[in-house]
Amino acid sequence: MNEMRSVRVDGARLAYTELGAPAAEPVVLLHGYPANHRCWRHQLPALAESRRVLALDWLGWGRSERRTDLRFDYDTEVARLGRALDALGVEACDLVGHDYGGFLALGFAQRNPARVRRLAILNSRAHRTFTPTWYAIFSAVSLLGRGPLGPLLPVAKLNRLGMARTGAIDRETLDDYLGWMSTKDGARWLLHFFSHYRVSARKDLADALGEIRCPTAIVWGTPDTYLSTTIATELAAGIPRAELTLVEGGGHFVMEKAPEAVSRALEHLLTREL
């Protein structure tokens, strides 16, 4: 496990790990739900050979602080990413996001084009949303998280069962991702997060895909229980400089199930001219 560092963002502690030469161009890695920086463990060494790599535990996840007095709606989270980069001393970077991290990265790249040199989105709801089954599940969690029945939801157990079925994540890593959810404070924060989370597709993000002008990689593991591959093909068609890499058998947690393919795709992105 790499040593963790931290900065303050919106008054809360945001944890991260950093590899590579401090003077090298920065690459920022954003994990998805419900993981943490550890999901990039297979890619970190290769990327750090040429870059300063910062893998974050996004606020509320992993070793970062979980504050229920902060907002976690989409616009706040996207703006918070800019404040996180400020705290890390990063003016512009190559930005890589999986799942929820890709959702934030897409909005950030559209709203802050000067700060994103290259962009990668991996198996993310991005401008759309989930498959019907998971749309219903996440909609219910979001709705119940805003009401008195929220504490009855077995969110940690459901996440553990779903992730264990992939066969790509060992028990130790699952414990690292999910253990905090079983604590009283962790469960309280998770419901607070979902009370702000909205599942509907984002027409504003879809309409602005063509405004992303930086080199972009769409890396997509198939099949994905949660997300249709149509999202990937729409991203690749809508973003002018996007390249699509489909990783057969990679599944939703593609960085963990097909690590070499993801590393190759990201290393290729970092060689593309601006």
C-alpha positions as CSV (number, residue, x, y, z in Angstrom):
1,M,0.0,0.0,0.0
2,N,1.4,3.4,-1.0
3,E,1.7,6.1,1.7
4,M,-1.3,8.3,2.0
5,R,-1.2,12.1,2.2
6,S,-3.9,14.6,2.7
7,V,-5.1,18.2,1.9
8,R,-8.0,20.2,3.0
9,V,-10.9,20.7,0.6
10,D,-14.1,22.5,1.7
11,G,-12.8,22.3,5.2
12,A,-12.5,18.5,5.1
13,R,-9.6,16.1,4.8
14,L,-9.1,14.6,1.4
15,A,-6.7,11.7,1.2
16,Y,-4.6,10.8,-1.7
17,T,-1.5,8.9,-2.8
18,E,1.2,10.2,-5.1
19,L,3.8,8.5,-7.2
20,G,6.3,9.7,-9.8
21,A,8.6,12.7,-10.1
22,P,7.1,15.8,-8.5
23,A,8.1,18.0,-11.4
24,A,6.5,15.7,-14.1
25,E,3.2,16.5,-15.7
26,P,0.3,15.5,-13.4
27,V,-2.2,12.8,-13.9
28,V,-5.2,12.8,-11.6
29,L,-7.1,9.5,-11.1
30,L,-10.7,9.5,-9.8
31,H,-12.2,6.3,-8.6
32,G,-15.8,5.2,-8.9
33,Y,-18.5,4.0,-6.5
34,P,-17.9,2.5,-4.0
35,A,-14.1,2.1,-4.3
36,N,-11.1,4.3,-3.4
37,H,-7.7,5.1,-4.8
38,R,-6.7,1.4,-4.5
39,C,-8.7,0.6,-7.6
40,W,-5.8,2.0,-9.6
41,R,-3.2,-0.1,-7.9
42,H,-2.4,-2.0,-11.2
43,Q,-2.0,1.1,-13.3
44,L,-0.1,3.4,-10.8
45,P,3.5,2.0,-11.4
46,A,3.3,2.2,-15.2
47,L,1.8,5.7,-15.2
48,A,4.3,7.0,-12.6
49,E,7.2,6.1,-14.9
50,S,6.6,9.3,-16.9
51,R,4.1,11.3,-14.8
52,R,3.3,12.7,-11.4
53,V,0.3,10.5,-10.5
54,L,-2.2,11.5,-7.9
55,A,-4.8,8.9,-7.0
56,L,-7.5,10.4,-4.8
57,D,-9.9,9.1,-2.2
58,W,-12.7,11.3,-3.2
59,L,-14.3,13.3,-0.3
60,G,-16.4,10.8,1.8
61,W,-14.7,7.7,0.4
62,G,-11.8,5.5,1.5
63,R,-9.6,7.4,4.0
64,S,-11.0,10.8,3.3
65,E,-13.3,12.6,5.8
66,R,-17.0,12.0,5.8
67,R,-18.8,15.2,6.6
68,T,-22.6,15.4,6.7
69,D,-22.6,19.2,6.8
70,L,-21.4,19.4,3.2
71,R,-23.4,19.1,0.0
72,F,-22.8,16.3,-2.5
73,D,-25.0,17.3,-5.4
74,Y,-23.5,17.1,-8.9
75,D,-22.7,20.8,-9.4
76,T,-21.1,21.0,-6.0
77,E,-19.0,17.9,-6.6
78,V,-17.8,19.1,-10.0
79,A,-16.8,22.5,-8.5
80,R,-15.2,20.7,-5.6
81,L,-12.9,18.9,-8.0
82,G,-11.5,22.3,-9.0
83,R,-10.9,23.2,-5.4
84,A,-9.2,19.8,-4.9
85,L,-6.8,20.5,-7.7
86,D,-6.1,23.9,-6.3
87,A,-5.3,22.3,-2.9
88,L,-2.9,19.8,-4.6
89,G,-1.2,22.6,-6.5
90,V,-2.4,21.3,-9.9
91,E,-3.3,24.0,-12.4
92,A,-3.9,21.6,-15.4
93,C,-3.7,17.8,-15.6
94,D,-4.5,14.7,-17.5
95,L,-7.8,13.6,-15.8
96,V,-8.9,10.0,-15.6
97,G,-12.2,8.9,-14.1
98,H,-14.0,5.5,-13.6
99,D,-17.7,5.2,-12.9
100,Y,-18.7,8.1,-10.6
101,G,-15.2,9.6,-11.1
102,G,-15.8,9.6,-14.8
103,F,-19.2,11.3,-14.3
104,L,-17.4,14.1,-12.4
105,A,-14.5,14.3,-14.8
106,L,-16.9,14.7,-17.8
107,G,-18.6,17.7,-16.3
108,F,-15.3,19.2,-15.1
109,A,-13.7,18.9,-18.5
110,Q,-16.7,20.7,-20.1
111,R,-16.8,23.5,-17.6
112,N,-13.0,23.9,-17.2
113,P,-11.4,23.1,-20.5
114,A,-8.2,24.9,-19.7
115,R,-7.5,22.7,-16.7
116,V,-7.9,19.3,-18.5
117,R,-5.1,18.5,-21.0
118,R,-6.2,14.9,-21.7
119,L,-9.3,13.1,-20.5
120,A,-10.1,9.4,-19.9
121,I,-13.5,8.0,-19.0
122,L,-13.9,4.4,-18.0
123,N,-17.2,2.6,-17.6
124,S,-19.2,5.6,-16.3
125,R,-22.8,6.7,-16.5
126,A,-21.3,9.9,-17.9
127,H,-24.0,11.8,-19.7
128,R,-26.6,9.0,-19.4
129,T,-27.7,6.7,-16.6
130,F,-27.8,3.0,-15.6
131,T,-29.5,0.0,-17.0
132,P,-33.2,-0.3,-16.0
133,T,-32.6,-2.6,-13.0
134,W,-29.8,-0.5,-11.6
135,Y,-31.6,2.7,-12.4
136,A,-34.5,1.5,-10.2
137,I,-32.1,0.4,-7.4
138,F,-30.2,3.6,-7.3
139,S,-33.4,5.7,-7.6
140,A,-34.8,3.8,-4.6
141,V,-31.7,4.3,-2.5
142,S,-31.6,8.0,-3.4
143,L,-35.3,8.4,-2.5
144,L,-35.1,6.4,0.7
145,G,-31.9,8.2,1.7
146,R,-34.0,11.4,1.9
147,G,-36.5,9.8,4.3
148,P,-36.8,8.0,7.6
149,L,-36.5,4.5,6.1
150,G,-32.9,5.2,4.9
151,P,-31.2,3.6,7.9
152,L,-32.9,0.3,7.2
153,L,-31.2,-0.1,3.8
154,P,-28.5,-2.8,3.8
155,V,-26.3,-0.8,1.4
156,A,-22.9,-2.2,2.6
157,K,-24.2,-5.8,2.2
158,L,-25.6,-5.2,-1.3
159,N,-22.4,-3.6,-2.4
160,R,-20.3,-6.4,-1.1
161,L,-22.5,-9.1,-2.8
162,G,-22.5,-7.2,-6.1
163,M,-18.7,-6.6,-6.2
164,A,-17.8,-10.1,-5.0
165,R,-19.7,-11.6,-8.0
166,T,-17.3,-10.0,-10.4
167,G,-14.5,-12.3,-9.4
168,A,-12.0,-9.4,-10.0
169,I,-11.7,-8.1,-6.4
170,D,-10.2,-10.0,-3.6
171,R,-11.6,-10.0,0.0
172,E,-8.9,-7.7,1.4
173,T,-9.7,-5.1,-1.3
174,L,-13.4,-5.4,-0.7
175,D,-12.9,-4.8,3.0
176,D,-10.9,-1.7,2.2
177,Y,-13.6,-0.4,-0.1
178,L,-16.6,-1.2,2.0
179,G,-15.6,-1.7,5.7
180,W,-16.4,1.9,6.7
181,M,-20.0,1.5,5.4
182,S,-20.8,-0.8,8.3
183,T,-19.9,1.7,10.9
184,K,-22.6,4.0,12.3
185,D,-20.9,7.2,11.1
186,G,-20.1,5.6,7.7
187,A,-23.7,4.5,7.2
188,R,-24.9,8.0,8.2
189,W,-22.6,9.7,5.6
190,L,-23.6,7.3,2.8
191,L,-27.3,8.0,3.3
192,H,-26.4,11.8,3.3
193,F,-24.5,11.3,0.0
194,F,-27.4,9.5,-1.6
195,S,-29.9,12.1,-0.4
196,H,-28.1,14.5,-2.8
197,Y,-27.5,12.0,-5.6
198,R,-29.8,12.1,-8.7
199,V,-30.0,9.2,-11.2
200,S,-31.6,10.9,-14.2
201,A,-29.7,11.3,-17.5
202,R,-27.9,14.6,-17.9
203,K,-29.0,16.4,-21.1
204,D,-26.7,19.3,-20.4
205,L,-23.7,16.9,-20.4
206,A,-24.9,15.2,-23.6
207,D,-25.4,18.5,-25.4
208,A,-21.9,19.7,-24.6
209,L,-19.9,16.6,-25.6
210,G,-18.7,18.4,-28.8
211,E,-17.2,21.1,-26.7
212,I,-14.5,18.8,-25.3
213,R,-11.5,19.4,-27.5
214,C,-8.7,17.6,-25.7
215,P,-7.4,14.1,-26.6
216,T,-9.9,11.7,-24.9
217,A,-9.9,8.0,-24.3
218,I,-13.1,6.1,-23.7
219,V,-12.1,2.7,-22.1
220,W,-15.0,0.3,-21.6
221,G,-15.0,-3.2,-20.2
222,T,-17.8,-5.4,-21.5
223,P,-20.2,-6.7,-20.6
224,D,-21.2,-4.2,-17.9
225,T,-24.2,-5.1,-15.7
226,Y,-24.7,-1.5,-14.6
227,L,-24.1,0.5,-17.8
228,S,-24.9,0.0,-21.5
229,T,-22.0,0.1,-24.0
230,T,-24.1,2.6,-25.9
231,I,-22.9,5.2,-23.5
232,A,-19.3,4.5,-24.6
233,T,-20.1,4.7,-28.3
234,E,-22.0,7.9,-27.8
235,L,-19.1,9.4,-25.9
236,A,-16.7,8.3,-28.7
237,A,-19.0,9.7,-31.4
238,G,-19.7,13.0,-29.6
239,I,-16.3,14.0,-28.4
240,P,-14.2,15.2,-31.4
241,R,-10.9,13.7,-30.4
242,A,-12.1,10.6,-28.6
243,E,-10.7,7.1,-29.2
244,L,-12.8,4.1,-28.0
245,T,-11.2,1.0,-26.5
246,L,-13.6,-1.9,-25.8
247,V,-12.1,-4.5,-23.4
248,E,-14.0,-7.7,-23.9
249,G,-14.5,-9.5,-20.6
250,G,-13.3,-6.5,-18.6
251,G,-16.7,-5.9,-17.0
252,H,-17.6,-2.8,-15.0
253,F,-14.5,-2.9,-12.8
254,V,-12.3,-3.0,-15.9
255,M,-9.1,-1.6,-14.2
256,E,-9.1,-4.6,-11.8
257,K,-10.3,-7.3,-14.2
258,A,-8.3,-6.3,-17.2
259,P,-5.4,-4.2,-15.8
260,E,-3.0,-4.6,-18.6
261,A,-5.4,-3.5,-21.3
262,V,-6.4,-0.4,-19.2
263,S,-2.7,0.4,-18.6
264,R,-2.0,0.3,-22.3
265,A,-4.9,2.5,-23.2
266,L,-4.0,5.1,-20.6
267,E,-0.3,5.1,-21.6
268,H,-1.3,5.6,-25.2
269,L,-3.5,8.5,-24.2
270,L,-0.6,10.2,-22.4
271,T,1.4,10.1,-25.7
272,R,-1.2,11.9,-27.8
273,E,-0.4,15.4,-28.9
274,L,-2.4,18.3,-27.4
